[in-house]
């Protein structure tokens, strides 16, 4: 089974306006609301591809109730087992304002930190639910001023159950996951630079490896993706350029890695993991072709994957 953890989910509100004028009122008639968050996007992609997941994290208040409703209304909701922990903290909002022919202006609330009791409930859920061979993806920011050490405890709990974990995070959360000995981490190149201070991708990956993580997967935008381990590094570039919305590309790549890891439980070092690069690169491109995060163009994914070539980094 694949589990996705979204510690800081959000109700994604999108406002579409003809022109955004700072300092004056706007009447918004085109509004959409989605259940959002990086781990939720991973679960949605997996569900679209026909795979079942357990989705967890923290939800609270009226926003949490609305979030659960929206998740249950997804076309593939039967493939997403929602097991979110109830929190006293209200589920946050994310507001994107999209002007005609312009990129979105996004306002992300930081979210409120769950209590230690909530974090402990999440750990207990993992302890009782995980089975050997399961794969866990812990994705996105932590709410409010949550202690990154909780991610370290998630890593330890996962591994005690005989499961493997991939963490998609940045900054202190990424560092905590590495120091706890996470199996895999997946920053993008900007997050890697911000987290390590290294301009060079290979140098930054080596710094994370030295802190204890098993392997480092780095998404590098249009340049593709690379995987770094103690046995070396491999990379792959997209088979073709895809125009569209890159917002959910990283989440789609995590979905690809989860699929590969669940089907290849013995894969550990970078050379073995490099076999997943065509899947991850192509699924990222298939996500760019879709207007919203959490969706992929399945036909484009199937078309691109065989064309992707892997090489030594």
C-alpha positions in Angstrom: 0.0 0.0 0.0 1.1 3.6 -0.7 0.5 6.1 2.1 0.6 9.9 1.6 1.0 12.3 4.5 0.1 15.9 4.0 0.9 17.7 7.3 -0.4 21.1 6.1 -3.3 20.6 3.7 -5.2 23.6 2.4 -8.5 24.6 0.8 -7.2 25.9 -2.5 -9.4 28.8 -3.6 -8.9 30.1 -7.1 -10.3 33.6 -8.1 -10.3 34.4 -11.8 -10.5 38.1 -12.7 -9.9 40.1 -15.9 -7.5 42.5 -14.2 -5.9 42.6 -10.7 -5.7 46.2 -9.4 -4.0 46.5 -6.1 -5.8 48.7 -3.6 -9.3 48.6 -5.0 -12.3 46.2 -4.4 -12.9 43.3 -6.9 -16.1 41.5 -7.5 -15.2 37.8 -8.2 -17.7 35.8 -10.0 -15.4 32.9 -11.2 -14.4 30.9 -8.0 -13.3 27.3 -7.6 -12.3 25.4 -4.5 -10.3 22.2 -4.3 -8.8 20.0 -1.6 -5.2 20.8 -1.9 -1.7 19.9 -0.5 1.3 18.1 -2.0 0.5 14.7 -0.5 -3.1 15.0 -1.6 -1.9 15.8 -5.1 0.3 12.6 -5.0 -2.8 10.6 -4.0 -4.9 12.1 -6.7 -2.4 11.2 -9.4 -2.0 7.7 -8.1 -5.8 7.3 -8.1 -6.1 8.6 -11.6 -3.6 5.9 -12.6 -5.7 3.2 -10.9 -3.8 2.8 -7.7 -5.2 2.9 -4.1 -3.7 5.0 -1.4 -4.2 5.9 2.2 -4.2 9.7 2.6 -3.5 11.2 6.0 -2.4 14.4 7.7 -4.3 16.9 9.8 -7.7 18.5 9.2 -9.6 20.8 11.5 -12.6 23.1 11.9 -15.1 24.1 9.2 -12.3 24.1 6.6 -11.4 20.5 7.5 -15.1 19.5 7.1 -15.2 21.1 3.7 -11.9 19.5 2.7 -13.2 16.0 3.5 -16.3 16.7 1.5 -14.3 17.8 -1.6 -12.0 14.8 -1.3 -15.0 12.5 -1.2 -16.4 14.1 -4.4 -13.4 13.4 -6.5 -14.0 11.1 -9.5 -11.5 8.6 -8.1 -12.4 9.0 -4.4 -13.0 5.3 -4.0 -9.2 4.8 -4.5 -8.3 7.3 -1.8 -8.8 6.1 1.8 -9.0 9.3 3.8 -7.6 8.8 7.3 -6.8 12.4 8.4 -6.3 13.1 12.0 -8.8 15.6 13.5 -7.0 18.7 14.8 -8.2 21.6 16.9 -6.4 23.9 14.4 -8.5 25.2 11.5 -7.4 23.9 8.1 -5.7 26.7 6.2 -6.6 28.6 3.0 -4.6 29.1 -0.1 -5.9 31.8 -2.4 -4.7 32.1 -6.1 -5.8 35.2 -8.1 -5.5 34.6 -11.8 -5.6 37.5 -14.2 -6.5 37.0 -17.9 -3.2 36.1 -19.8 -1.1 36.4 -16.6 0.4 34.0 -14.0 -1.4 33.5 -10.7 -0.7 35.6 -7.6 -0.9 33.2 -4.7 -1.4 33.8 -1.0 -0.6 30.8 1.2 -1.6 30.8 4.9 1.1 29.3 7.1 -1.4 27.1 8.9 -1.7 26.4 12.7 0.5 23.9 14.4 -1.3 20.8 15.6 -1.0 19.8 19.3 1.6 17.2 20.3 -1.5 14.9 20.9 -2.4 15.2 17.3 1.1 14.4 16.1 1.1 11.4 18.4 -2.2 10.2 17.0 -0.6 10.4 13.5 2.3 8.3 14.7 -0.1 5.7 16.2 -2.1 5.6 13.0 1.1 4.7 11.1 2.2 2.2 13.8 -1.0 0.3 13.5 -1.6 0.7 9.8 1.7 0.2 8.0 2.9 -3.1 6.8 6.3 -4.3 5.6 6.8 -3.3 2.0 4.5 -0.2 2.2 5.7 3.1 0.8 5.1 6.4 2.5 5.3 9.8 0.9 5.5 12.7 3.4 5.0 15.9 1.4 5.0 19.6 1.8 5.4 22.2 4.6 4.7 21.8 8.3 1.9 23.8 9.7 2.7 26.9 11.7 5.7 26.5 14.1 5.6 22.7 14.2 8.9 21.2 15.3 10.6 19.5 12.3 11.6 16.7 14.7 8.1 15.3 14.2 9.1 14.4 10.6 12.1 12.5 12.0 9.7 10.5 14.2 7.5 9.8 11.2 10.6 8.4 9.4 11.5 6.3 12.4 8.0 5.0 12.8 7.7 4.1 9.1 11.0 2.2 9.1 10.2 0.3 12.3 7.1 -1.0 10.4 9.3 -2.3 7.6 8.1 0.4 5.2 10.1 2.9 3.2 9.6 6.7 3.1 10.2 9.4 0.6 10.1 13.0 2.0 9.4 16.0 -0.3 10.2 19.0 1.8 12.7 21.8 2.2 14.8 23.7 4.8 14.8 22.3 8.4 12.1 19.8 7.6 14.3 18.3 4.8 17.3 18.3 7.1 15.4 16.6 9.9 14.3 13.8 7.5 17.8 13.3 6.3 19.3 13.2 9.8 16.6 10.6 10.8 17.8 8.4 8.0 14.9 8.7 5.6 15.2 6.3 2.7 14.7 9.0 0.1 14.2 12.7 -0.2 13.0 14.7 -3.2 13.8 18.4 -3.2 13.8 20.4 -6.4 17.0 22.2 -7.4 15.9 25.5 -5.7 14.9 23.8 -2.5 18.2 21.9 -2.5 20.2 25.1 -2.9 18.2 26.9 -0.2 18.5 23.9 2.2 22.3 23.2 1.7 23.7 26.5 0.5 25.2 24.6 -2.5 24.8 26.0 -6.0 25.8 22.8 -7.7 23.1 20.0 -7.6 25.6 17.2 -7.2 27.4 19.0 -4.4 24.1 19.7 -2.6 23.0 16.1 -2.9 26.3 14.8 -1.5 25.8 17.1 1.5 22.4 15.6 2.2 23.8 12.1 1.7 26.5 12.8 4.3 23.8 13.7 6.8 22.2 10.3 6.7 19.6 9.9 3.9 19.6 6.8 1.7 19.3 8.6 -1.7 18.5 12.1 -3.0 16.2 12.6 -5.9 16.4 16.1 -7.4 13.8 17.5 -9.9 15.5 20.1 -12.1 12.6 21.6 -14.0 12.9 21.5 -17.8 16.3 19.8 -17.4 14.7 16.7 -16.0 15.6 14.8 -12.8 18.5 13.1 -11.1 19.0 10.5 -8.4 22.1 10.6 -6.2 23.5 7.8 -3.9 26.7 6.6 -2.5 27.3 4.5 -5.6 27.0 7.5 -8.0 24.4 9.6 -9.7 22.2 9.2 -12.8 20.0 11.7 -14.6 17.3 11.8 -17.3 15.8 14.7 -19.4 12.2 14.9 -20.7 11.7 13.4 -24.2 9.9 16.6 -25.3 9.1 20.1 -24.0 5.6 20.4 -22.6 3.9 23.8 -22.2 1.5 24.3 -19.3 1.2 24.6 -15.6 4.3 23.3 -13.7 2.7 23.6 -10.3 1.9 19.9 -9.8 4.9 18.4 -11.7 6.9 17.6 -8.5 3.9 15.9 -6.9 3.4 13.8 -10.0 7.0 12.7 -9.9 6.6 11.7 -6.2 3.7 9.6 -7.3 5.9 7.9 -9.9 8.6 7.2 -7.4 6.0 5.7 -5.0 4.8 3.4 -7.7 8.3 2.2 -8.6 9.3 1.7 -5.0 6.1 -0.3 -4.2 6.8 -2.6 -7.2 10.6 -2.8 -6.6 11.0 -3.4 -2.9 14.7 -4.3 -3.3 15.7 -1.1 -5.1 18.0 0.9 -2.8 21.1 2.4 -4.5 21.1 5.1 -7.1 21.8 2.7 -10.0 18.8 0.6 -9.2 16.7 3.6 -8.6 17.7 5.2 -11.9 15.2 2.7 -13.6 12.4 5.0 -12.2 13.7 8.1 -13.9 11.8 7.7 -17.2 8.6 7.2 -15.2 9.1 10.1 -13.0 10.3 12.5 -15.7 7.4 11.6 -18.0 4.7 11.8 -15.3 6.0 15.2 -14.4 5.6 16.3 -18.0 2.1 14.8 -18.1 1.2 16.9 -15.1 2.5 20.1 -16.7 0.1 19.5 -19.6 -2.9 19.7 -17.2 -4.4 22.9 -15.8 -4.4 22.0 -12.1 -2.1 20.1 -9.8 -3.1 16.5 -9.0 -4.0 15.6 -12.6 -2.0 14.1 -15.4 -2.4 13.5 -19.1 -2.3 9.7 -19.1 -1.9 9.4 -22.9 1.1 11.8 -22.9 2.6 9.9 -20.0 2.5 6.6 -22.0 3.8 8.3 -25.1 6.8 10.0 -23.4 8.1 7.3 -21.1 9.7 4.9 -23.6 11.6 7.9 -25.2 13.4 9.0 -22.0 17.1 8.1 -21.8 19.0 7.7 -18.6 22.7 8.6 -18.3 25.4 8.9 -15.6 25.4 12.3 -14.0 
